[in-house]
Amino acid sequence: MNGYAWLGIAILAEVIATTALKASDGFSRLIPSLITVTGYGVAFFCLSHSMRTVPVGIGYAIWSGIGIVLITLLAWLLFKQKLDLPAVLGMGMILAGVLVINLYSKAVV
């Protein structure tokens, strides 16, 4: 499997795990706690496979940038987290940074 495919799965697993972490209420609820632990395990397993071919700095930039945006969107939708203009602009800049890396960086494999 392609390194970027592994990275995509890792990001999705991490987003699910982080969302479940909020729902676990400090690991006091069993099902969300199990989803959290499993999700992070899958995320790091897939991330380790992506690092075979994806440069670590590029992979981590994509992982963190897309993860931040997806988790924030889920927090807004599921947990009614308020997003103000600076938060939306900041996430837009994160996405722009990820796009610049992927479209223009010579370090991307």
Buried (B, 14 or more C-beta within 10 A) or exposed (E): EEBBEBBBBBBBBBBBBBBBBBBBEEEEBEEBBEBBBBBBEBBBEBBEBBBEBBBEEBBBBBBBBBBBBBBBBBBBEEEEBEEEEEEEEBBEEBBEEBEEBEEEEEEBE
